[in-house]
Amino acid sequence: MADCECLGGCPFFNDKMASMPTMAEMYKHKYCKTDNSECARFVVFKQLGKPAVPADLYPNDLDRANRVLAEA
């Protein structure tokens, strides 16, 4: 599977995870380089667009992603 289309410019990895490269690589492998349909950030992005993705939304927080979608 190809890398997520958002990976290169993802503020989560470029800002939030910059000081934790090992953890960032684990997240990237699970959510960005395999099945991004499980990524909370990607789910919001696909349905509401990039501006609607909370900057502090973690890829594994699908519960919060669902709340963001429900509130939109």
Secondary structure as GFF3:
##gff-version 3
##sequence-region A 1 72
A	DSSP	three_ten_helix	7	9	.	.	.	ID=ss1
A	DSSP	alpha_helix	11	11	.	.	.	ID=ss2
A	DSSP	pi_helix	12	16	.	.	.	ID=ss3
A	DSSP	alpha_helix	21	27	.	.	.	ID=ss4
A	DSSP	pi_helix	28	32	.	.	.	ID=ss5
A	DSSP	three_ten_helix	36	38	.	.	.	ID=ss6
A	DSSP	alpha_helix	40	48	.	.	.	ID=ss7
A	DSSP	three_ten_helix	50	52	.	.	.	ID=ss8
A	DSSP	alpha_helix	62	71	.	.	.	ID=ss9
###
